[in-house]
Amino acid sequence: MAEWTNAKLGAEALDLTGRRALVVGAETASGRAIALALGEAGADVTVCSSTSSGDGAFAVKKLAKEIEGLGRKSSAVAADVALGTGAQVMIRQVAKDAGRIDVLVNAQDLFLAKAAEKTSDADWARVIGANLSSFFFTARAAGKEMLSRGSGGRIINVTSVLGERAIANVAAYAAAHGGVYNLTRALSQEWGPHGITVNCIVKGWMSDSPAIADTVPDAGKTVRFVPMKRPGEPGELAALAVYLASDVSGYVSGQALFVDGGLSTHL
């Protein structure tokens, strides 16, 4: 990897030209913002809906056309990544079509606001599958591709502050995202020697987040818990994702980097 000095830390340090990125969960606002940012930074981007049915598949097709409008190569796929086989088949096909996968972003997100005693077995399985199992399955499959190529890679998991600072009525969701933190740390230990970095971007209360409206009464006042007194915007995650996807972040791994307006220092 390149050795960086202060003289080299200009915009060119974040140039992703020639990189092939895959954004899973690109139908979410966060995933969409990150996919566009990676494309603007020069990467070719495959966008994947985290389920094989519904509006997500349509949304990623539209997004792929927007990325192509930036002058990048892009394609859209859909897969049920909560199933190991679904993630594995999708990753193999993307790697074959794109030539390789240099950057994997996991941005899938399924929120559930429900009291623990009312959370059914099916609820639990669905939330854990979407928010934890799918992260492992896609990372495992992409990691195999990166390891076989032997030239390193970047894995970026977009997760929630509720996995670190939980509140009432989000037991399943908080447990899943808490698991993503330690999954990130564990994979960074395994794959670090092979030049693969694994990090988390931790988002706080975002302007598009159902967590605000569904969990806390009088949702408009929840920003009082945020030191910056406003919700975040999905685009505010994007620059950090570009940084973590670039060579300049090559010594950053196993980290949970918070984009939450200081919320985690208050909760």
N, C-alpha and C positions, 0 to 999 in steps of 0.2 A: 504494500500500500504506500501511497505517497506520504512524504514527510512534509508537514505544513509549517510554515513560518508566517509571521504577521504580514509579510509582503504578499502572501498568497491568499489572504482571507477576504478577497473581494467577491463580487457576484459570481465570478467564474468558478469559485470553489463549490458553489451550489449547482453548477451546470450538470444536468443529468442526461445530456445527449448520449445516445447509444444504449442507455439502460432500458431494460424491459421490466415493467412493473405490473403487478396484479393487485387490484383492489377488490377485496371480497366485502360484501355489504355495501356496494357502491350505490345502492338504492336509498340509503340513509343520507340525511343532510351532511353528516360528517364525512361519510365515504365519498359522496359526490364532490365536496369541496377539496378533499385531499387528491382525488383522481384528477381534477382539473389543474390543481397546483403542480402535480408531478408532470402533467403534460406541458404546462407552461414553462417548467424548468428544463424541458427537453426530452423527457422519457416517452417511450411508447408504452401505452397503458391498456391493459385488458381489464374490463370492468365486469364484475360478477355479482349477480343478485344472489343473496344467501338462501333463497328458496327457488324452486323450479316452477312455481306457479304464481299467479296473481299479478298485481301492478308492478312488482319489482322488476320482472323480466322486461316489461315495456320501458320502464324508467332507465335501465342500463343501456338499452338499445339507443335511446335518445341521447344519453350521455356520451356514448361512443362516437356519435356523429359530431357532438360538440368538440370532443378532443381531436377528432380528425380535422375539424375546422381550424385548430391551432397549428396544423401542419405535421401532426404526429400520426403514427399508425395506432389504430385502436380497434378493438372488437368487443362484443358483448356476449357473455355466457350466463347461464343460470344453472344452479345446482343446489341440491339439498345438502348443504355442508354440515348439518347436524348429524349426518350419517357418515361414518368413516369411508365407506365405499364411494359415496357421492363426492366427497372431497378429493379422494385419491384419483378417481377417473377424471374429474375436472382439472386438477393440477397437471396430470400427465398430458392431457390434451392441450392445455394452454402452453406448457413447456415445449411441446412438439410444434405447435403452430407459431409461437413467438420465437422459437429457437432456444430460449432459456428463460428462467425467471431470476432476475437480480434482486428485486424488491417485492416482498409480500406485505400488504397492509390488510389487517383484519379489522373491519369497521362494522361488522354486523351487530345488531342491537335489538333485543326484544324486551320491552319493559313490562313489568307486572306490579301493580299496586294492590296488595291483598294481605289481610291479616294472616299471620302464620297458621292459626287454627282453622282458617277457611281455605288455606292453600291445599288443593288436592294433589294426589300423587301425579296425576296427569299435568297439572300446572307446574309442579316441581320439575318433572322430566322435560317439559317443553322449554322452560326458562333455562335450565342447566344446559340442555342440548344446544340452544341457540346462542347462549352467551359464554359458555365455557368449552363444551365438547367440540363445537365447531372450530374454535380457535386452535385447539390441540390438533384436530384432524387436518386442517389446512396447513398448519405449521409443520406437522410431521411429514406430510407429503411434499411440501415445498423444500423442507430441510433435506430430504433425501435427494431431491434434484440438485440442490446447491452443493451438497457433500459430494455427489458423484462427479460434479463438474470441477470441484477443487479450487474454485476462485473466489470463495466467500459469498456474502450476500447480506441482505438487510431484511429483518422481520420487525414489523411495527404493529403493535396491538393497541387499538383504541378502546379504552375502557372507561368506567365511570368512577367518580369520586365516592359514590355510594359503596364501592367495594372496600374503601379505606375508612370512611366515616359514615357508617350506616345510620338510618333513621327508622322509625316504626313503619310497619306495613310493607317492607321491601325485602323480607328475609331471603326469598329465593333469588331475587335479582342481585342483592348484595353479596350473597354467598358465591354466586357464579362469577361476579366481577372480582371479588377477593381472590378467587382461584386463579384468575388470569394473571394477577400480580405474581404469584409464586410460580405459575407456569412460565412466565417470562424470565424470572430469575433462574429457574432450573435449566431452561433451554440455553440461556446465555452461558451457563457453566459448561454444558455439554458441547456446544458448538463454537464457543469462543476460540478454542485452539485452531479451528478451521477457518477463521476469518469471518464468521457469521455473527453479526450483532443482533441482539433481540432486546427491544425496548417497548415500554408502554407510553402512550400519550393518555393522560387522565383528564377527561373533560368534566367540568363542573355543571352547574345549571345553565343549560343553553337555551337560547330563545325559542328553539323548535322542540324542546324536550317535553314529552308528555309527563315526565316525572313531576314537574312543577304543578301542573293542573290536576293530576290524578291522585297525588299523595298528600298534598298540603292544602287545607282550606284557604280560601282567599288568596289564590295563586299569585295575584299581582303584587302582593306584599312580600313575597318570599325573598326578593332581592335585599331585604334588610339584613339577611344573614351573610350576604356577599360584601366584603369590604369595599369593593369597587362600585357597589350599589347598582349593578345592572347584570342581566344575564349575558353569557358569552354568545358569540356568533360562530357558526361552523367554520367559517373562513379563518378564524383565529387559530384553528388547529393546523392549518395547511402549511404555514411557513415552517413550523416545527417538524412536520412530516418530511418536508423537502430536506431539511437539515439532517434528519436521521437517515434519510435515504442516500445521502451524499458521502463522498470519501472523507470529508472534513470531520465527520462524526465517528471515524473508524475506531476510536478508543473509548467510545461511549456504549456501554452494554449492561444489561441487567437493571436498567433504571426505570423508575416510574416518574415521568415528568408531567407536572400538573399545569393545566391550563384552566384555571377555575376562579380567577379574580381574587384569590386569597381565601376562598371558601373553606378549604381543608384546614386552615389555621384557626377557623372559628368554630366549626361543628364539633 
